[in-house]
Each structure stands twice: as structure tokens, then as C-alpha cells.
Amino acid sequence: MPSIIAYRKLIDAVTTIELRRPEDPATGQPLGQEIAELDGVTYYVLPDDAALPSAQPEGVVPEAVAMTRELRDVLRAVCPHVAIINQRVREAIAERYSMADEIKLLRTAPSPECVAYNAYAEECRAWGRAEKAKLGL
């Protein structure tokens, strides 16, 4: 499971000092991503195999997050990545089934069409859960 790190950005009138992130050795691109900010605390997710550089900017103190159900629920509610994942799940289902189709399936259940709809919707939801798991959420 990915690691979630919490830290406070150092912000003044001119500068924002953020966490120094690990880089992908092959591409030099930063690994991980910011997932939310709550009460001045920034939450950042690191992939399973990544570690923060030990040298961080002065005053930036990253801490590993002990995830609770309550914190996970709050982060899910405010994380823009989760909102995008949820929207993509809804859009994937809507590509195949209109709202009218879904209502009709509810009225005609149980039926082979309803079973097919449920299987497809669950496939879309499973994708969404896997994407949220990559965020540690």
C-alpha cells in the first residue's frame, strides 16, 4: 500500500517551500502526488517502492500518517483525484447505460439484462476502487 506523508508547506509573501520529492531514476520525474490539504496540512502519497529524500528544506518536517477510517473518509471527501475517479466511473457506466435504462433495469429485475448491467457496473466500480487504492485512499 502506498505511504501517505503529512507536512506543512512554508509560505510567505513571495515563496512557497514544499516537500522535496523522490524522482523516478529512469525519467527524473517526481514520484507521488499531493492528494489534499486540510487545516494547513498537506497530504502527499508516495508509491510503494519510493522513499522521501532524507534532505528536506529547512522547516519542512514530513511525517508518516497513521491512517484511520475517519481520516481516510475526510481525505476522500476533499481529494480532487477521488472526485475525478468517481466521475470517470459514472461516465463509464453512462456510456453503456442511460439513466432511463438503469431505471428500467431496476423495474425488470431480476433479468439477464440486469445481471449484465450489475456485472458491468461492478467492473467500473472495481476500477475506481483500484485507482483510489493507488492513492492510499
C-alpha positions in Angstrom: 0.0 0.0 0.0 1.3 3.5 -0.8 2.6 5.7 2.0 0.8 8.9 3.0 3.0 11.7 4.3 1.8 14.9 6.0 3.7 18.1 6.2 3.2 21.9 6.4 4.3 24.0 3.4 6.3 27.0 4.4 4.6 30.0 2.8 5.5 33.7 2.9 4.6 36.7 0.7 6.9 35.6 -2.1 7.8 31.9 -1.7 6.2 28.5 -1.1 8.6 25.8 0.1 7.3 22.3 -0.4 8.4 18.8 0.3 11.4 17.5 -1.7 10.1 14.5 -3.6 11.8 11.4 -4.8 12.4 11.1 -8.5 12.0 8.2 -10.9 15.5 7.2 -11.8 14.6 6.4 -15.4 12.8 9.7 -16.2 13.8 12.1 -13.5 10.1 12.9 -13.0 8.9 13.4 -9.4 7.1 10.4 -7.8 3.9 10.6 -5.9 1.4 13.4 -5.7 -0.4 15.8 -3.4 -3.8 14.4 -2.5 -5.3 17.0 -0.2 -4.8 19.9 2.1 -6.6 20.1 5.4 -6.2 22.8 8.0 -2.8 23.8 6.6 -1.5 20.3 6.5 -0.7 18.9 3.0 -1.1 15.2 2.5 1.1 13.5 -0.1 1.1 9.9 -1.4 4.2 8.0 -2.2 4.3 4.8 -4.3 5.1 1.6 -2.6 8.7 1.5 -3.7 9.6 5.2 -3.2 11.2 6.9 -0.2 11.5 10.6 0.5 14.9 12.1 0.2 16.4 12.4 3.6 17.5 16.0 2.9 14.4 18.2 3.1 14.2 22.0 3.1 14.8 23.6 6.5 11.5 23.7 8.4 9.7 21.1 6.2 9.1 18.2 8.5 7.4 15.2 6.7 5.6 12.7 9.0 4.2 9.3 8.1 0.4 9.3 8.5 -1.3 6.7 10.7 -4.4 6.3 8.6 -7.7 6.0 10.5 -11.1 5.3 8.9 -12.1 8.9 9.9 -9.1 10.5 8.2 -9.5 8.3 5.1 -13.1 9.4 4.8 -12.2 13.1 5.2 -9.3 12.8 2.6 -11.6 11.0 0.2 -14.2 13.8 0.5 -11.7 16.6 -0.3 -9.2 14.9 -2.6 -9.8 16.2 -6.2 -8.3 12.9 -7.6 -11.0 10.9 -5.9 -13.7 13.2 -7.3 -12.2 12.6 -10.8 -12.1 8.9 -10.3 -15.8 8.9 -9.2 -16.8 11.0 -12.2 -15.0 8.6 -14.6 -16.8 5.6 -13.0 -20.1 7.3 -13.5 -19.2 8.3 -17.1 -18.1 4.7 -17.9 -21.5 3.4 -16.8 -23.4 6.1 -18.6 -21.6 5.3 -21.8 -23.3 2.0 -21.9 -26.5 2.6 -19.8 -28.6 5.8 -19.8 -30.4 6.8 -16.6 -33.6 5.6 -18.3 -32.0 2.2 -19.0 -30.9 1.9 -15.3 -34.4 2.7 -14.0 -35.9 0.2 -16.4 -33.5 -2.5 -15.2 -34.5 -1.8 -11.6 -38.1 -2.4 -12.6 -37.5 -5.5 -14.6 -35.0 -7.2 -12.1 -34.2 -10.0 -11.9 -33.4 -10.5 -15.5 -30.4 -11.4 -17.7 -30.1 -7.8 -18.7 -30.0 -6.7 -15.1 -27.3 -9.3 -14.4 -25.2 -7.9 -17.3 -25.7 -4.3 -16.0 -24.7 -5.2 -12.5 -21.6 -7.0 -13.8 -20.5 -4.0 -15.9 -21.2 -1.5 -13.1 -19.2 -3.6 -10.7 -16.3 -3.8 -13.2 -16.3 0.0 -13.4 -16.5 0.4 -9.6 -13.6 -2.1 -9.2 -11.5 0.0 -11.5 -12.4 3.1 -9.3 -11.5 1.2 -6.1 -8.1 0.2 -7.6 -7.3 3.7 -8.6 -8.2 5.0 -5.1 -6.0 2.3 -3.6 -3.1 3.7 -5.6 -3.7 7.0 -3.7 -3.8 5.2 -0.4 -7.5 6.0 -0.1 
